[in-house]
Amino acid sequence: MGDLFLWIKVLHIVAVIAWMAGMLYLPRLFVYHAAAEQGSAQSETFKIMERRLLRAIMNPAMIVVWITGPLLVYLGEFWTEPWFWVKFAFVIVLSDMHHRFGRYRKAFEEDRNTKSEKFFRVINEVPTVAMIAIVIFVVIKPF
């Protein structure tokens, strides 16, 4: 497939790593933020951390994933493979979670969060499960 394909793949993998780091860390910040008193110095610090993580790392990384991923699918002709479509469904789940995390961050920013620490502890597992499934389908290609 050539060097171009491999360089696109490298960029894709690096972007996935950056995106997943944020997807695993941001809901953990939400857990602690939900426990912080609104208006406290701690709450205000979490707002800054959450905003910077989402805007400076997660959003750009997700954009790169969504550019390089379809390019790899096109160049590798993976759209004909059943494993790809299952993997793609999990990418949609991750993207949906990303947007939900953005809404939760906005609620925290505006001091209107209504979700509990427990909610964020549970929701924190969704990206982990999706990531595991994606790796299995990309590496093992069970069908």
Residue pairs with C-beta under 8 A, 6 or more apart in sequence:
1 75
1 76
4 75
5 72
5 75
5 76
8 68
8 71
8 72
8 75
9 68
9 72
11 64
11 68
12 64
12 65
12 68
12 69
12 72
15 61
15 62
15 64
15 65
15 68
16 61
16 65
18 57
18 58
18 60
18 61
19 57
19 58
19 61
19 62
19 65
19 94
19 98
20 127
20 131
21 57
22 53
22 54
22 57
22 58
22 61
23 58
23 94
23 97
23 98
23 101
23 127
23 131
24 124
24 127
24 128
25 53
26 50
26 53
26 54
26 58
26 101
26 105
27 101
27 120
27 123
27 124
27 127
28 120
28 124
29 46
29 49
29 50
29 53
30 50
30 101
30 104
30 105
30 108
30 115
30 120
30 123
30 124
31 117
31 120
31 121
31 124
32 46
32 117
33 43
33 46
33 47
33 50
33 108
33 113
34 113
34 115
34 116
34 117
34 119
34 120
35 117
36 42
36 43
36 46
37 43
38 111
39 111
43 108
43 111
46 108
47 108
47 109
50 105
50 108
50 109
51 105
51 109
54 101
54 102
54 105
58 98
58 101
62 95
62 98
65 91
66 95
69 91
72 78
73 79
73 84
78 84
79 85
81 141
82 143
83 137
83 138
83 141
83 142
83 143
84 137
86 133
86 137
87 133
87 134
87 137
87 138
90 130
90 133
90 134
90 137
91 130
91 134
93 126
93 130
94 127
94 130
94 131
94 134
97 123
97 126
97 127
97 130
100 123
104 113
104 115
104 120
107 113
107 114
107 115
136 142
